[in-house]
């Protein structure tokens, strides 16, 4: 059970990481890439995106591993 929940957690993290990478905020071609405020907004969006996807990846994975350990603990 521990191995199963650990593998499930790893596959979950990999899937969320792949989806997060493909959904990364990009700078449209019709926007100036040299404008400091545009770059600041893009960097803020990327930081928020990274934090959101890190939480989406790690919280359920940690819960699955914790439940697996709880179910297989020795008494």
N, CA, C, O and CB atoms as a CASP TS submission, in Angstrom:
PFRMAT TS
TARGET T0000
AUTHOR 0000-0000-0000
METHOD Language model
MODEL 1
PARENT N/A
ATOM      1  N   UNK     1       0.816  -1.193   0.000  1.00  0.00           N
ATOM      2  CA  UNK     1       0.000   0.000   0.000  1.00  0.00           C
ATOM      3  C   UNK     1       0.862   1.261   0.000  1.00  0.00           C
ATOM      4  O   UNK     1       0.532   2.246  -0.659  1.00  0.00           O
ATOM      5  CB  UNK     1      -0.930  -0.004   1.200  1.00  0.00           C
ATOM      6  N   UNK     2       1.974   1.222   0.746  1.00  0.00           N
ATOM      7  CA  UNK     2       2.859   2.390   0.768  1.00  0.00           C
ATOM      8  C   UNK     2       3.450   2.653  -0.606  1.00  0.00           C
ATOM      9  O   UNK     2       3.509   3.796  -1.059  1.00  0.00           O
ATOM     10  CB  UNK     2       3.980   2.195   1.790  1.00  0.00           C
ATOM     11  N   UNK     3       3.887   1.585  -1.267  1.00  0.00           N
ATOM     12  CA  UNK     3       4.467   1.733  -2.602  1.00  0.00           C
ATOM     13  C   UNK     3       3.423   2.252  -3.583  1.00  0.00           C
ATOM     14  O   UNK     3       3.717   3.111  -4.415  1.00  0.00           O
ATOM     15  CB  UNK     3       5.042   0.391  -3.096  1.00  0.00           C
ATOM     16  N   UNK     4       2.218   1.736  -3.486  1.00  0.00           N
ATOM     17  CA  UNK     4       1.145   2.165  -4.374  1.00  0.00           C
ATOM     18  C   UNK     4       0.836   3.646  -4.198  1.00  0.00           C
ATOM     19  O   UNK     4       0.726   4.378  -5.181  1.00  0.00           O
ATOM     20  CB  UNK     4      -0.109   1.337  -4.125  1.00  0.00           C
ATOM     21  N   UNK     5       0.695   4.089  -2.961  1.00  0.00           N
ATOM     22  CA  UNK     5       0.384   5.503  -2.738  1.00  0.00           C
ATOM     23  C   UNK     5       1.559   6.399  -3.107  1.00  0.00           C
ATOM     24  O   UNK     5       1.357   7.520  -3.574  1.00  0.00           O
ATOM     25  CB  UNK     5      -0.008   5.735  -1.280  1.00  0.00           C
ATOM     26  N   UNK     6       2.780   5.922  -2.905  1.00  0.00           N
ATOM     27  CA  UNK     6       3.949   6.711  -3.297  1.00  0.00           C
ATOM     28  C   UNK     6       4.026   6.841  -4.814  1.00  0.00           C
ATOM     29  O   UNK     6       4.289   7.926  -5.333  1.00  0.00           O
ATOM     30  CB  UNK     6       5.240   6.073  -2.752  1.00  0.00           C
ATOM     31  N   UNK     7       3.798   5.742  -5.526  1.00  0.00           N
ATOM     32  CA  UNK     7       3.804   5.801  -6.990  1.00  0.00           C
ATOM     33  C   UNK     7       2.669   6.669  -7.511  1.00  0.00           C
ATOM     34  O   UNK     7       2.851   7.435  -8.458  1.00  0.00           O
ATOM     35  CB  UNK     7       3.697   4.394  -7.583  1.00  0.00           C
ATOM     36  N   UNK     8       1.504   6.552  -6.896  1.00  0.00           N
ATOM     37  CA  UNK     8       0.377   7.394  -7.277  1.00  0.00           C
ATOM     38  C   UNK     8       0.721   8.869  -7.076  1.00  0.00           C
ATOM     39  O   UNK     8       0.413   9.703  -7.928  1.00  0.00           O
ATOM     40  CB  UNK     8      -0.874   7.019  -6.466  1.00  0.00           C
ATOM     41  N   UNK     9       1.351   9.185  -5.961  1.00  0.00           N
ATOM     42  CA  UNK     9       1.742  10.567  -5.682  1.00  0.00           C
ATOM     43  C   UNK     9       2.768  11.064  -6.697  1.00  0.00           C
ATOM     44  O   UNK     9       2.687  12.204  -7.154  1.00  0.00           O
ATOM     45  CB  UNK     9       2.308  10.685  -4.262  1.00  0.00           C
ATOM     46  N   UNK    10       3.735  10.213  -7.051  1.00  0.00           N
ATOM     47  CA  UNK    10       4.750  10.621  -8.031  1.00  0.00           C
ATOM     48  C   UNK    10       4.145  10.844  -9.412  1.00  0.00           C
ATOM     49  O   UNK    10       4.509  11.797 -10.101  1.00  0.00           O
ATOM     50  CB  UNK    10       5.853   9.570  -8.117  1.00  0.00           C
ATOM     51  N   UNK    11       3.229   9.975  -9.820  1.00  0.00           N
ATOM     52  CA  UNK    11       2.565  10.169 -11.110  1.00  0.00           C
ATOM     53  C   UNK    11       1.701  11.425 -11.098  1.00  0.00           C
ATOM     54  O   UNK    11       1.625  12.137 -12.100  1.00  0.00           O
ATOM     55  CB  UNK    11       1.709   8.947 -11.461  1.00  0.00           C
ATOM     56  N   UNK    12       1.059  11.697  -9.981  1.00  0.00           N
ATOM     57  CA  UNK    12       0.256  12.912  -9.855  1.00  0.00           C
ATOM     58  C   UNK    12       1.144  14.151 -10.004  1.00  0.00           C
ATOM     59  O   UNK    12       0.812  15.075 -10.747  1.00  0.00           O
ATOM     60  CB  UNK    12      -0.484  12.937  -8.495  1.00  0.00           C
ATOM     61  N   UNK    13       2.271  14.162  -9.294  1.00  0.00           N
ATOM     62  CA  UNK    13       3.187  15.303  -9.361  1.00  0.00           C
ATOM     63  C   UNK    13       3.707  15.480 -10.782  1.00  0.00           C
ATOM     64  O   UNK    13       3.779  16.605 -11.277  1.00  0.00           O
ATOM     65  CB  UNK    13       4.365  15.116  -8.380  1.00  0.00           C
ATOM     66  N   UNK    14       4.070  14.381 -11.447  1.00  0.00           N
ATOM     67  CA  UNK    14       4.575  14.467 -12.821  1.00  0.00           C
ATOM     68  C   UNK    14       3.504  14.995 -13.769  1.00  0.00           C
ATOM     69  O   UNK    14       3.799  15.814 -14.640  1.00  0.00           O
ATOM     70  CB  UNK    14       5.066  13.094 -13.298  1.00  0.00           C
ATOM     71  N   UNK    15       2.277  14.540 -13.610  1.00  0.00           N
ATOM     72  CA  UNK    15       1.195  15.013 -14.472  1.00  0.00           C
ATOM     73  C   UNK    15       0.891  16.483 -14.275  1.00  0.00           C
ATOM     74  O   UNK    15       0.692  17.217 -15.243  1.00  0.00           O
ATOM     75  CB  UNK    15      -0.047  14.209 -14.224  1.00  0.00           C
ATOM     76  N   UNK    16       0.855  16.911 -13.037  1.00  0.00           N
ATOM     77  CA  UNK    16       0.594  18.328 -12.758  1.00  0.00           C
ATOM     78  C   UNK    16       1.756  19.190 -13.249  1.00  0.00           C
ATOM     79  O   UNK    16       1.538  20.286 -13.766  1.00  0.00           O
ATOM     80  CB  UNK    16       0.364  18.552 -11.243  1.00  0.00           C
ATOM     81  N   UNK    17       2.988  18.703 -13.092  1.00  0.00           N
ATOM     82  CA  UNK    17       4.148  19.457 -13.578  1.00  0.00           C
ATOM     83  C   UNK    17       4.106  19.599 -15.092  1.00  0.00           C
ATOM     84  O   UNK    17       4.398  20.670 -15.624  1.00  0.00           O
ATOM     85  CB  UNK    17       5.454  18.773 -13.150  1.00  0.00           C
ATOM     86  N   UNK    18       3.746  18.532 -15.785  1.00  0.00           N
ATOM     87  CA  UNK    18       3.666  18.606 -17.247  1.00  0.00           C
ATOM     88  C   UNK    18       2.580  19.589 -17.668  1.00  0.00           C
ATOM     89  O   UNK    18       2.805  20.424 -18.544  1.00  0.00           O
ATOM     90  CB  UNK    18       3.389  17.212 -17.851  1.00  0.00           C
ATOM     91  N   UNK    19       1.397  19.494 -17.046  1.00  0.00           N
ATOM     92  CA  UNK    19       0.318  20.407 -17.398  1.00  0.00           C
ATOM     93  C   UNK    19       0.681  21.846 -17.045  1.00  0.00           C
ATOM     94  O   UNK    19       0.371  22.767 -17.800  1.00  0.00           O
ATOM     95  CB  UNK    19      -0.974  19.999 -16.690  1.00  0.00           C
ATOM     96  N   UNK    20       1.328  22.041 -15.915  1.00  0.00           N
ATOM     97  CA  UNK    20       1.748  23.387 -15.529  1.00  0.00           C
ATOM     98  C   UNK    20       2.766  23.968 -16.492  1.00  0.00           C
ATOM     99  O   UNK    20       2.737  25.163 -16.785  1.00  0.00           O
ATOM    100  CB  UNK    20       2.323  23.373 -14.133  1.00  0.00           C
ATOM    101  N   UNK    21       3.675  23.120 -16.991  1.00  0.00           N
ATOM    102  CA  UNK    21       4.681  23.584 -17.949  1.00  0.00           C
ATOM    103  C   UNK    21       4.025  23.977 -19.270  1.00  0.00           C
ATOM    104  O   UNK    21       4.403  24.982 -19.872  1.00  0.00           O
ATOM    105  CB  UNK    21       5.743  22.495 -18.187  1.00  0.00           C
ATOM    106  N   UNK    22       3.049  23.197 -19.723  1.00  0.00           N
ATOM    107  CA  UNK    22       2.404  23.510 -20.999  1.00  0.00           C
ATOM    108  C   UNK    22       1.449  24.695 -20.880  1.00  0.00           C
ATOM    109  O   UNK    22       1.137  25.334 -21.884  1.00  0.00           O
ATOM    110  CB  UNK    22       1.650  22.292 -21.517  1.00  0.00           C
ATOM    111  N   UNK    23       0.987  24.994 -19.685  1.00  0.00           N
ATOM    112  CA  UNK    23       0.056  26.101 -19.480  1.00  0.00           C
ATOM    113  C   UNK    23       0.749  27.349 -18.934  1.00  0.00           C
ATOM    114  O   UNK    23       0.084  28.264 -18.449  1.00  0.00           O
ATOM    115  CB  UNK    23      -1.049  25.676 -18.535  1.00  0.00           C
ATOM    116  N   UNK    24       2.064  27.391 -19.008  1.00  0.00           N
ATOM    117  CA  UNK    24       2.827  28.522 -18.478  1.00  0.00           C
ATOM    118  C   UNK    24       2.436  29.818 -19.187  1.00  0.00           C
ATOM    119  O   UNK    24       2.340  29.833 -20.414  1.00  0.00           O
ATOM    120  CB  UNK    24       4.339  28.269 -18.628  1.00  0.00           C
ATOM    121  N   UNK    25       2.207  30.904 -18.449  1.00  0.00           N
ATOM    122  CA  UNK    25       1.858  32.175 -19.086  1.00  0.00           C
ATOM    123  C   UNK    25       2.952  32.636 -20.051  1.00  0.00           C
ATOM    124  O   UNK    25       4.140  32.608 -19.728  1.00  0.00           O
ATOM    125  CB  UNK    25       1.611  33.251 -18.021  1.00  0.00           C
ATOM    126  N   UNK    26       2.527  33.056 -21.228  1.00  0.00           N
ATOM    127  CA  UNK    26       3.445  33.509 -22.272  1.00  0.00           C
ATOM    128  C   UNK    26       3.173  34.974 -22.591  1.00  0.00           C
ATOM    129  O   UNK    26       2.101  35.499 -22.292  1.00  0.00           O
ATOM    130  CB  UNK    26       3.306  32.638 -23.547  1.00  0.00           C
ATOM    131  N   UNK    27       4.136  35.608 -23.188  1.00  0.00           N
ATOM    132  CA  UNK    27       3.996  36.996 -23.618  1.00  0.00           C
ATOM    133  C   UNK    27       3.453  37.007 -25.041  1.00  0.00           C
ATOM    134  O   UNK    27       4.092  36.451 -25.934  1.00  0.00           O
ATOM    135  CB  UNK    27       5.358  37.760 -23.533  1.00  0.00           C
ATOM    136  N   UNK    28       2.286  37.624 -25.286  1.00  0.00           N
ATOM    137  CA  UNK    28       1.743  37.668 -26.645  1.00  0.00           C
ATOM    138  C   UNK    28       2.678  38.431 -27.587  1.00  0.00           C
ATOM    139  O   UNK    28       3.445  39.289 -27.152  1.00  0.00           O
ATOM    140  CB  UNK    28       0.349  38.319 -26.642  1.00  0.00           C
ATOM    141  N   UNK    29       2.605  38.111 -28.866  1.00  0.00           N
ATOM    142  CA  UNK    29       3.495  38.738 -29.842  1.00  0.00           C
ATOM    143  C   UNK    29       3.167  40.208 -30.079  1.00  0.00           C
ATOM    144  O   UNK    29       4.035  40.959 -30.525  1.00  0.00           O
ATOM    145  CB  UNK    29       3.428  37.990 -31.151  1.00  0.00           C
ATOM    146  N   UNK    30       1.945  40.637 -29.796  1.00  0.00           N
ATOM    147  CA  UNK    30       1.575  42.025 -30.046  1.00  0.00           C
ATOM    148  C   UNK    30       1.866  42.945 -28.857  1.00  0.00           C
ATOM    149  O   UNK    30       1.451  44.104 -28.858  1.00  0.00           O
ATOM    150  CB  UNK    30       0.111  42.102 -30.398  1.00  0.00           C
ATOM    151  N   UNK    31       2.569  42.442 -27.851  1.00  0.00           N
ATOM    152  CA  UNK    31       2.914  43.227 -26.666  1.00  0.00           C
ATOM    153  C   UNK    31       4.418  43.455 -26.658  1.00  0.00           C
ATOM    154  O   UNK    31       5.191  42.555 -26.989  1.00  0.00           O
ATOM    155  CB  UNK    31       2.450  42.513 -25.356  1.00  0.00           C
ATOM    156  N   UNK    32       4.827  44.649 -26.282  1.00  0.00           N
ATOM    157  CA  UNK    32       6.250  44.979 -26.248  1.00  0.00           C
ATOM    158  C   UNK    32       6.963  44.172 -25.168  1.00  0.00           C
ATOM    159  O   UNK    32       6.557  44.167 -24.006  1.00  0.00           O
ATOM    160  CB  UNK    32       6.449  46.484 -26.007  1.00  0.00           C
ATOM    161  N   UNK    33       8.026  43.496 -25.572  1.00  0.00           N
ATOM    162  CA  UNK    33       8.790  42.679 -24.625  1.00  0.00           C
ATOM    163  C   UNK    33       9.838  43.488 -23.877  1.00  0.00           C
ATOM    164  O   UNK    33      10.489  42.968 -22.971  1.00  0.00           O
ATOM    165  CB  UNK    33       9.461  41.532 -25.351  1.00  0.00           C
ATOM    166  N   UNK    34      10.009  44.745 -24.241  1.00  0.00           N
ATOM    167  CA  UNK    34      11.025  45.560 -23.575  1.00  0.00           C
ATOM    168  C   UNK    34      10.433  46.506 -22.525  1.00  0.00           C
ATOM    169  O   UNK    34      11.177  47.210 -21.842  1.00  0.00           O
ATOM    170  CB  UNK    34      11.791  46.362 -24.604  1.00  0.00           C
ATOM    171  N   UNK    35       9.125  46.528 -22.395  1.00  0.00           N
ATOM    172  CA  UNK    35       8.474  47.395 -21.418  1.00  0.00           C
ATOM    173  C   UNK    35       8.643  46.793 -20.021  1.00  0.00           C
ATOM    174  O   UNK    35       8.245  45.650 -19.795  1.00  0.00           O
ATOM    175  CB  UNK    35       6.964  47.588 -21.762  1.00  0.00           C
ATOM    176  N   UNK    36       9.230  47.549 -19.072  1.00  0.00           N
ATOM    177  CA  UNK    36       9.471  47.003 -17.731  1.00  0.00           C
ATOM    178  C   UNK    36       8.191  46.597 -16.996  1.00  0.00           C
ATOM    179  O   UNK    36       8.187  45.596 -16.279  1.00  0.00           O
ATOM    180  CB  UNK    36      10.216  48.015 -16.902  1.00  0.00           C
ATOM    181  N   UNK    37       7.119  47.349 -17.161  1.00  0.00           N
ATOM    182  CA  UNK    37       5.885  46.994 -16.455  1.00  0.00           C
ATOM    183  C   UNK    37       5.259  45.725 -17.038  1.00  0.00           C
ATOM    184  O   UNK    37       4.643  44.944 -16.312  1.00  0.00           O
ATOM    185  CB  UNK    37       4.880  48.156 -16.523  1.00  0.00           C
ATOM    186  N   UNK    38       5.416  45.525 -18.333  1.00  0.00           N
ATOM    187  CA  UNK    38       4.923  44.292 -18.954  1.00  0.00           C
ATOM    188  C   UNK    38       5.706  43.094 -18.450  1.00  0.00           C
ATOM    189  O   UNK    38       5.124  42.058 -18.127  1.00  0.00           O
ATOM    190  CB  UNK    38       5.015  44.378 -20.485  1.00  0.00           C
ATOM    191  N   UNK    39       7.019  43.230 -18.382  1.00  0.00           N
ATOM    192  CA  UNK    39       7.854  42.142 -17.878  1.00  0.00           C
ATOM    193  C   UNK    39       7.561  41.851 -16.410  1.00  0.00           C
ATOM    194  O   UNK    39       7.568  40.696 -15.984  1.00  0.00           O
ATOM    195  CB  UNK    39       9.334  42.481 -18.059  1.00  0.00           C
ATOM    196  N   UNK    40       7.306  42.902 -15.644  1.00  0.00           N
ATOM    197  CA  UNK    40       6.971  42.712 -14.229  1.00  0.00           C
ATOM    198  C   UNK    40       5.644  41.970 -14.079  1.00  0.00           C
ATOM    199  O   UNK    40       5.516  41.088 -13.229  1.00  0.00           O
ATOM    200  CB  UNK    40       6.903  44.070 -13.504  1.00  0.00           C
ATOM    201  N   UNK    41       4.659  42.326 -14.905  1.00  0.00           N
ATOM    202  CA  UNK    41       3.366  41.637 -14.861  1.00  0.00           C
ATOM    203  C   UNK    41       3.507  40.177 -15.291  1.00  0.00           C
ATOM    204  O   UNK    41       2.886  39.292 -14.702  1.00  0.00           O
ATOM    205  CB  UNK    41       2.346  42.354 -15.760  1.00  0.00           C
ATOM    206  N   UNK    42       4.323  39.928 -16.316  1.00  0.00           N
ATOM    207  CA  UNK    42       4.547  38.555 -16.770  1.00  0.00           C
ATOM    208  C   UNK    42       5.246  37.733 -15.690  1.00  0.00           C
ATOM    209  O   UNK    42       4.869  36.589 -15.440  1.00  0.00           O
ATOM    210  CB  UNK    42       5.376  38.546 -18.063  1.00  0.00           C
ATOM    211  N   UNK    43       6.251  38.305 -15.058  1.00  0.00           N
ATOM    212  CA  UNK    43       6.953  37.592 -13.988  1.00  0.00           C
ATOM    213  C   UNK    43       6.039  37.322 -12.797  1.00  0.00           C
ATOM    214  O   UNK    43       6.119  36.259 -12.182  1.00  0.00           O
ATOM    215  CB  UNK    43       8.174  38.391 -13.533  1.00  0.00           C
ATOM    216  N   UNK    44       5.174  38.273 -12.470  1.00  0.00           N
ATOM    217  CA  UNK    44       4.221  38.065 -11.374  1.00  0.00           C
ATOM    218  C   UNK    44       3.234  36.952 -11.723  1.00  0.00           C
ATOM    219  O   UNK    44       2.897  36.125 -10.876  1.00  0.00           O
ATOM    220  CB  UNK    44       3.461  39.372 -11.060  1.00  0.00           C
ATOM    221  N   UNK    45       2.775  36.938 -12.971  1.00  0.00           N
ATOM    222  CA  UNK    45       1.852  35.879 -13.399  1.00  0.00           C
ATOM    223  C   UNK    45       2.533  34.520 -13.361  1.00  0.00           C
ATOM    224  O   UNK    45       1.913  33.529 -12.973  1.00  0.00           O
ATOM    225  CB  UNK    45       1.323  36.162 -14.813  1.00  0.00           C
ATOM    226  N   UNK    46       3.790  34.461 -13.754  1.00  0.00           N
ATOM    227  CA  UNK    46       4.519  33.187 -13.726  1.00  0.00           C
ATOM    228  C   UNK    46       4.767  32.720 -12.296  1.00  0.00           C
ATOM    229  O   UNK    46       4.685  31.524 -12.016  1.00  0.00           O
ATOM    230  CB  UNK    46       5.853  33.319 -14.469  1.00  0.00           C
ATOM    231  N   UNK    47       5.067  33.642 -11.392  1.00  0.00           N
ATOM    232  CA  UNK    47       5.271  33.265  -9.990  1.00  0.00           C
ATOM    233  C   UNK    47       3.964  32.738  -9.382  1.00  0.00           C
ATOM    234  O   UNK    47       3.965  31.732  -8.671  1.00  0.00           O
ATOM    235  CB  UNK    47       5.797  34.475  -9.173  1.00  0.00           C
ATOM    236  N   UNK    48       2.862  33.420  -9.665  1.00  0.00           N
ATOM    237  CA  UNK    48       1.566  32.974  -9.156  1.00  0.00           C
ATOM    238  C   UNK    48       1.202  31.616  -9.754  1.00  0.00           C
ATOM    239  O   UNK    48       0.682  30.747  -9.054  1.00  0.00           O
ATOM    240  CB  UNK    48       0.468  34.014  -9.475  1.00  0.00           C
ATOM    241  N   UNK    49       1.471  31.435 -11.027  1.00  0.00           N
ATOM    242  CA  UNK    49       1.208  30.166 -11.703  1.00  0.00           C
ATOM    243  C   UNK    49       2.031  29.043 -11.069  1.00  0.00           C
ATOM    244  O   UNK    49       1.514  27.955 -10.814  1.00  0.00           O
ATOM    245  CB  UNK    49       1.523  30.281 -13.210  1.00  0.00           C
ATOM    246  N   UNK    50       3.304  29.310 -10.821  1.00  0.00           N
ATOM    247  CA  UNK    50       4.171  28.304 -10.212  1.00  0.00           C
ATOM    248  C   UNK    50       3.730  27.935  -8.808  1.00  0.00           C
ATOM    249  O   UNK    50       3.735  26.760  -8.442  1.00  0.00           O
ATOM    250  CB  UNK    50       5.594  28.797 -10.180  1.00  0.00           C
ATOM    251  N   UNK    51       3.350  28.928  -8.021  1.00  0.00           N
ATOM    252  CA  UNK    51       2.893  28.654  -6.655  1.00  0.00           C
ATOM    253  C   UNK    51       1.588  27.861  -6.660  1.00  0.00           C
ATOM    254  O   UNK    51       1.411  26.946  -5.856  1.00  0.00           O
ATOM    255  CB  UNK    51       2.706  29.967  -5.879  1.00  0.00           C
ATOM    256  N   UNK    52       0.685  28.210  -7.558  1.00  0.00           N
ATOM    257  CA  UNK    52      -0.587  27.498  -7.642  1.00  0.00           C
ATOM    258  C   UNK    52      -0.378  26.041  -8.044  1.00  0.00           C
ATOM    259  O   UNK    52      -0.946  25.137  -7.432  1.00  0.00           O
ATOM    260  CB  UNK    52      -1.518  28.190  -8.639  1.00  0.00           C
ATOM    261  N   UNK    53       0.434  25.816  -9.069  1.00  0.00           N
ATOM    262  CA  UNK    53       0.643  24.446  -9.527  1.00  0.00           C
ATOM    263  C   UNK    53       1.488  23.640  -8.548  1.00  0.00           C
ATOM    264  O   UNK    53       1.344  22.420  -8.476  1.00  0.00           O
ATOM    265  CB  UNK    53       1.302  24.449 -10.893  1.00  0.00           C
ATOM    266  N   UNK    54       2.358  24.291  -7.799  1.00  0.00           N
ATOM    267  CA  UNK    54       3.096  23.577  -6.754  1.00  0.00           C
ATOM    268  C   UNK    54       2.138  23.098  -5.670  1.00  0.00           C
ATOM    269  O   UNK    54       2.258  21.973  -5.185  1.00  0.00           O
ATOM    270  CB  UNK    54       4.191  24.481  -6.141  1.00  0.00           C
ATOM    271  N   UNK    55       1.194  23.943  -5.293  1.00  0.00           N
ATOM    272  CA  UNK    55       0.206  23.543  -4.287  1.00  0.00           C
ATOM    273  C   UNK    55      -0.696  22.436  -4.818  1.00  0.00           C
ATOM    274  O   UNK    55      -1.004  21.485  -4.100  1.00  0.00           O
ATOM    275  CB  UNK    55      -0.639  24.748  -3.854  1.00  0.00           C
ATOM    276  N   UNK    56      -1.122  22.559  -6.080  1.00  0.00           N
ATOM    277  CA  UNK    56      -1.976  21.530  -6.678  1.00  0.00           C
ATOM    278  C   UNK    56      -1.237  20.202  -6.763  1.00  0.00           C
ATOM    279  O   UNK    56      -1.848  19.143  -6.615  1.00  0.00           O
ATOM    280  CB  UNK    56      -2.449  21.965  -8.075  1.00  0.00           C
ATOM    281  N   UNK    57       0.065  20.245  -6.998  1.00  0.00           N
ATOM    282  CA  UNK    57       0.846  19.011  -7.118  1.00  0.00           C
ATOM    283  C   UNK    57       1.167  18.406  -5.761  1.00  0.00           C
ATOM    284  O   UNK    57       1.046  17.194  -5.582  1.00  0.00           O
ATOM    285  CB  UNK    57       2.134  19.277  -7.875  1.00  0.00           C
ATOM    286  N   UNK    58       1.572  19.224  -4.810  1.00  0.00           N
ATOM    287  CA  UNK    58       2.121  18.685  -3.569  1.00  0.00           C
ATOM    288  C   UNK    58       1.081  18.341  -2.504  1.00  0.00           C
ATOM    289  O   UNK    58       1.238  17.341  -1.803  1.00  0.00           O
ATOM    290  CB  UNK    58       3.080  19.657  -3.003  1.00  0.00           C
ATOM    291  N   UNK    59       0.043  19.130  -2.368  1.00  0.00           N
ATOM    292  CA  UNK    59      -0.919  18.879  -1.287  1.00  0.00           C
ATOM    293  C   UNK    59      -1.643  17.535  -1.434  1.00  0.00           C
ATOM    294  O   UNK    59      -1.665  16.767  -0.472  1.00  0.00           O
ATOM    295  CB  UNK    59      -1.942  20.001  -1.241  1.00  0.00           C
ATOM    296  N   UNK    60      -2.235  17.216  -2.592  1.00  0.00           N
ATOM    297  CA  UNK    60      -2.856  15.891  -2.709  1.00  0.00           C
ATOM    298  C   UNK    60      -1.843  14.751  -2.638  1.00  0.00           C
ATOM    299  O   UNK    60      -2.150  13.686  -2.103  1.00  0.00           O
ATOM    300  CB  UNK    60      -3.625  15.797  -4.008  1.00  0.00           C
ATOM    301  N   UNK    61      -0.639  14.961  -3.172  1.00  0.00           N
ATOM    302  CA  UNK    61       0.383  13.913  -3.126  1.00  0.00           C
ATOM    303  C   UNK    61       0.801  13.627  -1.686  1.00  0.00           C
ATOM    304  O   UNK    61       0.936  12.468  -1.295  1.00  0.00           O
ATOM    305  CB  UNK    61       1.609  14.318  -3.963  1.00  0.00           C
ATOM    306  N   UNK    62       1.004  14.672  -0.908  1.00  0.00           N
ATOM    307  CA  UNK    62       1.370  14.467   0.495  1.00  0.00           C
ATOM    308  C   UNK    62       0.232  13.803   1.263  1.00  0.00           C
ATOM    309  O   UNK    62       0.475  12.973   2.139  1.00  0.00           O
ATOM    310  CB  UNK    62       1.743  15.804   1.155  1.00  0.00           C
ATOM    311  N   UNK    63      -0.998  14.161   0.943  1.00  0.00           N
ATOM    312  CA  UNK    63      -2.140  13.527   1.606  1.00  0.00           C
ATOM    313  C   UNK    63      -2.218  12.044   1.252  1.00  0.00           C
ATOM    314  O   UNK    63      -2.499  11.218   2.120  1.00  0.00           O
ATOM    315  CB  UNK    63      -3.449  14.235   1.216  1.00  0.00           C
ATOM    316  N   UNK    64      -1.974  11.699  -0.008  1.00  0.00           N
ATOM    317  CA  UNK    64      -2.017  10.288  -0.419  1.00  0.00           C
ATOM    318  C   UNK    64      -0.933   9.481   0.280  1.00  0.00           C
ATOM    319  O   UNK    64      -1.188   8.368   0.741  1.00  0.00           O
ATOM    320  CB  UNK    64      -1.860  10.165  -1.942  1.00  0.00           C
ATOM    321  N   UNK    65       0.270  10.029   0.361  1.00  0.00           N
ATOM    322  CA  UNK    65       1.359   9.320   1.043  1.00  0.00           C
ATOM    323  C   UNK    65       1.055   9.193   2.535  1.00  0.00           C
ATOM    324  O   UNK    65       1.308   8.144   3.127  1.00  0.00           O
ATOM    325  CB  UNK    65       2.707  10.054   0.829  1.00  0.00           C
ATOM    326  N   UNK    66       0.524  10.231   3.139  1.00  0.00           N
ATOM    327  CA  UNK    66       0.186  10.173   4.567  1.00  0.00           C
ATOM    328  C   UNK    66      -0.908   9.139   4.836  1.00  0.00           C
ATOM    329  O   UNK    66      -0.836   8.403   5.820  1.00  0.00           O
ATOM    330  CB  UNK    66      -0.266  11.557   5.065  1.00  0.00           C
ATOM    331  N   UNK    67      -1.908   9.082   3.975  1.00  0.00           N
ATOM    332  CA  UNK    67      -2.971   8.085   4.144  1.00  0.00           C
ATOM    333  C   UNK    67      -2.409   6.682   3.957  1.00  0.00           C
ATOM    334  O   UNK    67      -2.771   5.767   4.697  1.00  0.00           O
ATOM    335  CB  UNK    67      -4.125   8.338   3.146  1.00  0.00           C
ATOM    336  N   UNK    68      -1.529   6.506   2.975  1.00  0.00           N
ATOM    337  CA  UNK    68      -0.905   5.199   2.772  1.00  0.00           C
ATOM    338  C   UNK    68      -0.080   4.766   3.964  1.00  0.00           C
ATOM    339  O   UNK    68      -0.117   3.598   4.352  1.00  0.00           O
ATOM    340  CB  UNK    68      -0.037   5.221   1.542  1.00  0.00           C
ATOM    341  N   UNK    69       0.656   5.680   4.546  1.00  0.00           N
ATOM    342  CA  UNK    69       1.436   5.347   5.744  1.00  0.00           C
ATOM    343  C   UNK    69       0.524   5.056   6.930  1.00  0.00           C
ATOM    344  O   UNK    69       0.800   4.158   7.725  1.00  0.00           O
ATOM    345  CB  UNK    69       2.399   6.492   6.092  1.00  0.00           C
ATOM    346  N   UNK    70      -0.553   5.810   7.048  1.00  0.00           N
ATOM    347  CA  UNK    70      -1.483   5.600   8.155  1.00  0.00           C
ATOM    348  C   UNK    70      -2.171   4.239   8.050  1.00  0.00           C
ATOM    349  O   UNK    70      -2.378   3.565   9.059  1.00  0.00           O
ATOM    350  CB  UNK    70      -2.530   6.718   8.188  1.00  0.00           C
ATOM    351  N   UNK    71      -2.526   3.835   6.822  1.00  0.00           N
ATOM    352  CA  UNK    71      -3.203   2.554   6.633  1.00  0.00           C
ATOM    353  C   UNK    71      -2.279   1.361   6.853  1.00  0.00           C
ATOM    354  O   UNK    71      -2.747   0.274   7.193  1.00  0.00           O
ATOM    355  CB  UNK    71      -3.793   2.485   5.247  1.00  0.00           C
ATOM    356  N   UNK    72      -0.983   1.547   6.665  1.00  0.00           N
ATOM    357  CA  UNK    72      -0.058   0.411   6.775  1.00  0.00           C
ATOM    358  C   UNK    72       0.819   0.482   8.015  1.00  0.00           C
ATOM    359  O   UNK    72       1.807  -0.247   8.110  1.00  0.00           O
ATOM    360  CB  UNK    72       0.819   0.341   5.548  1.00  0.00           C
ATOM    361  N   UNK    73       0.485   1.329   8.950  1.00  0.00           N
ATOM    362  CA  UNK    73       1.316   1.438  10.155  1.00  0.00           C
ATOM    363  C   UNK    73       1.218   0.162  10.981  1.00  0.00           C
ATOM    364  O   UNK    73       0.206  -0.539  10.953  1.00  0.00           O
ATOM    365  CB  UNK    73       0.893   2.659  11.005  1.00  0.00           C
ATOM    366  N   UNK    74       2.272  -0.122  11.705  1.00  0.00           N
ATOM    367  CA  UNK    74       2.275  -1.313  12.562  1.00  0.00           C
ATOM    368  C   UNK    74       1.697  -0.954  13.920  1.00  0.00           C
ATOM    369  O   UNK    74       1.907   0.146  14.431  1.00  0.00           O
ATOM    370  CB  UNK    74       3.711  -1.893  12.715  1.00  0.00           C
ATOM    371  N   UNK    75       0.982  -1.879  14.482  1.00  0.00           N
ATOM    372  CA  UNK    75       0.323  -1.606  15.766  1.00  0.00           C
ATOM    373  C   UNK    75       0.998  -2.346  16.864  1.00  0.00           C
ATOM    374  O   UNK    75       0.588  -2.244  18.021  1.00  0.00           O
ATOM    375  CB  UNK    75      -1.145  -1.977  15.726  1.00  0.00           C
TER
END
